[in-house]
C-alpha cells in the first residue's frame, strides 16, 4: 500500500452531521499534548499581534478569537469531515463506502500546524494556523522546528506499521516542509497537476488542490498498492505526462476547462 499526505484547509465545518459506520468512532490526535503547547504559545501573544501574524481580515477576527478562547483539546469532530477546502471536496469523505473509509483511516495523514499530524478520524476543534505563521513554542524558533521531528517520527512509524511501499505527498509545499522525507525509509512521490491551454502547461492552485483530493480518494477507493500504479490516475480528465518511473515526480495534465470525473 501507499501512505498519503494531505494539507488541512482554513475553511472548516463543525455544524453538519457526521455519520460513521457502525462500530467506528472518532479517534484522538496522537500529538495532543504538543498541540496544547502550540495553543499556549498562540494565546500568549497579544491579540492584535496575533491578528497581524495570522493576516486576518476584519471579518475573521471575531471567529478566530472565539475559537482560540474555546479550544480545549477535548471534543471536536473528525478532521476529514471538518475540513472543507478544495482538496476535501475532491476527497468527498462523506460519500466514501465503509471499506474505502476504513482504507482512508489507514492510509491518509493530514499535516497540521496546530496538531502536527492527524489521521482522518482524529477529533479537531476550530482553529486557524499555518506553518508560515511566525511563532515560538518553548525553545524552538518556528512551528517547523517544533513539529518536524515529531511529525516525521509518527509518519515513519505509520510507514513501518502499515508496510507502505511509498509516501504519496499530496500536501502543499508549505506543509510538506514539516516532514523530513529522507527519514521515512521509503520513496516520497510528489504528483503535480497542470492545465494545458494553447499548448502551454500551467499550474492553477485551485485545480491542483482539487486534483490532490481526487487522487487521495482514488487511491483509497481503488486499492492502490504499489507506487507504479499511480500512473493509472485518470480522474477529472487528467493523464500522465511524465514517465512513471521518474523517481519522486509524476506530472499529470488535462485540457483547460476539463473537469469531468472518469471511471
C-alpha positions, 0 to 999 in steps of 0.5 A, spaced: 500 500 500 501 507 499 501 512 505 498 519 503 499 526 505 494 531 505 494 539 507 488 541 512 484 547 509 482 554 513 475 553 511 472 548 516 465 545 518 463 543 525 455 544 524 453 538 519 452 531 521 457 526 521 455 519 520 460 513 521 459 506 520 457 502 525 462 500 530 467 506 528 468 512 532 472 518 532 479 517 534 484 522 538 490 526 535 496 522 537 500 529 538 495 532 543 499 534 548 504 538 543 498 541 540 496 544 547 503 547 547 502 550 540 495 553 543 499 556 549 504 559 545 498 562 540 494 565 546 500 568 549 501 573 544 497 579 544 491 579 540 492 584 535 499 581 534 496 575 533 491 578 528 497 581 524 501 574 524 495 570 522 493 576 516 486 576 518 481 580 515 476 584 519 471 579 518 475 573 521 477 576 527 471 575 531 471 567 529 478 566 530 478 569 537 472 565 539 475 559 537 482 560 540 478 562 547 474 555 546 479 550 544 480 545 549 483 539 546 477 535 548 471 534 543 471 536 536 469 532 530 473 528 525 478 532 521 476 529 514 469 531 515 471 538 518 475 540 513 472 543 507 477 546 502 478 544 495 482 538 496 476 535 501 471 536 496 475 532 491 476 527 497 468 527 498 469 523 505 462 523 506 460 519 500 466 514 501 463 506 502 465 503 509 471 499 506 474 505 502 473 509 509 476 504 513 482 504 507 482 512 508 483 511 516 489 507 514 492 510 509 491 518 509 495 523 514 493 530 514 499 535 516 497 540 521 500 546 524 496 546 530 496 538 531 502 536 527 499 530 524 492 527 524 489 521 521 482 522 518 478 520 524 482 524 529 477 529 533 479 537 531 476 543 534 476 550 530 482 553 529 486 557 524 494 556 523 499 555 518 506 553 518 508 560 515 505 563 521 511 566 525 511 563 532 515 560 538 513 554 542 518 553 548 525 553 545 524 552 538 524 558 533 518 556 528 512 551 528 517 547 523 522 546 528 517 544 533 513 539 529 518 536 524 521 531 528 515 529 531 511 529 525 516 525 521 517 520 527 509 518 527 509 518 519 515 513 519 512 509 524 505 509 520 510 507 514 513 501 518 506 499 521 502 499 515 508 496 510 507 502 505 511 501 499 511 509 498 509 516 501 504 519 496 505 527 498 499 530 496 500 536 501 502 543 499 509 545 499 508 549 505 506 543 509 510 538 506 516 542 509 514 539 516 516 532 514 523 530 513 522 525 507 529 522 507 527 519 514 521 515 512 525 509 509 521 509 503 520 513 496 516 520 497 512 521 490 510 528 489 504 528 483 503 535 480 497 537 476 497 542 470 492 545 465 494 545 458 491 551 454 494 553 447 499 548 448 502 551 454 502 547 461 500 551 467 499 550 474 492 553 477 492 552 485 485 551 485 485 545 480 491 542 483 488 542 490 482 539 487 486 534 483 490 532 490 483 530 493 481 526 487 487 522 487 487 521 495 480 518 494 482 514 488 487 511 491 483 509 497 477 507 493 481 503 488 486 499 492 492 502 490 498 498 492 504 499 489 507 506 487 507 504 479 500 504 479 499 511 480 500 512 473 493 509 472 490 516 475 485 518 470 480 522 474 477 529 472 480 528 465 487 528 467 493 523 464 500 522 465 505 526 462 511 524 465 514 517 465 512 513 471 518 511 473 521 518 474 523 517 481 519 522 486 515 526 480 509 524 476 506 530 472 499 529 470 495 534 465 488 535 462 485 540 457 483 547 460 476 547 462 476 539 463 473 537 469 469 531 468 470 525 473 472 518 469 471 511 471 
